[in-house]
Amino acid sequence: MAIKTTASGKMDKRTKEYKVLKERLAKARAAKKAGAAPAKPALRKTASGKVDKRTKEGKAICARMAKARREKNSLMNRLKRLFK
């Protein structure tokens, strides 16, 4: 089945085939958008390659690391290490 074209060579938008094609493309775009995972933000890095601690993401990373350090040195964990 050949798709009708206009004098300029573009697809004729008045045909049934064109409308079906556009409908399928719209469904495919919607499915792709619904199934796509949100993109991770790229971490800004310093010239040496480390994470830039001045950015929002860098501050969040530092906060998580500090929390992990505190929990590692908690009384329960020290007792566990003693009686291991």
N, C-alpha and C positions, 0 to 999 in steps of 0.2 A: 504494500500500500504506500503510494507516494504521497507525501505531504505537499499540499498546494503552496506555492510561493507567490509573492507579489512581484510586480515588475522590477523592484529593486533587489529582489533575491531573498528577502526575509520571509519567514513563515507567515502565512495568512492567518491572522488572529480570529477571523470569523468562522473558521472551519471547526467541525466537531473534533477532529483529531488533535488540533492545537489545544482545544479546551480540555480534552482528556489528558493530554500530556502535561499541561500546566497543573492540573489537579493532582496527578501522580507526583509531580515534583514537589508540590506543597506538602503532601502527606509525608514524603521522604524527608523533607527538611524538618518537619515537626517531629518525626520519630527520632531523627538524629539529635535534635535539640533536647528532647526529653530524655534520651538515653545517655547523653554526654555528661561526663563527670565535670564538676567545676574545676577550672584550672587553678593550679597551685601558684601562689605569687612567687616570683623569682626573688631570692634573697640577694640583697645588695652586699657586695663584698668589698673589702678594702684592697689596696694595691698589693698587700702581702697575701691575699687570698682568704683571709679570715672574715667571718660574718661581721658586718657593720653594726656595732652595738647602739648606734644613735638612731637607728630606724625602729619603727614599731615592732616589726618581727624580731629584730635583734634583741630588743628589750624583753620581749616575751620569752625568747630562748634563754636569756640570762636569768630571768625569774624562775623558770623551770629548773635550770641547773642549780640555782641557789637552794631551791626547795629540796631537790634530791640530795644535795650535800648535807642539809640540816637533818633530813630523815636518816641518812646514812650514819650520822653521829648521834642518833637519839639513844636514850637510855636503854630501851628494849634491844636495839641492835648491838649496843656495846655489851650487854649481858649475854646475848646470843653468841657473840664472838668469844667472850670469856669462857663459856661452858661448851664450846664446840668440840 
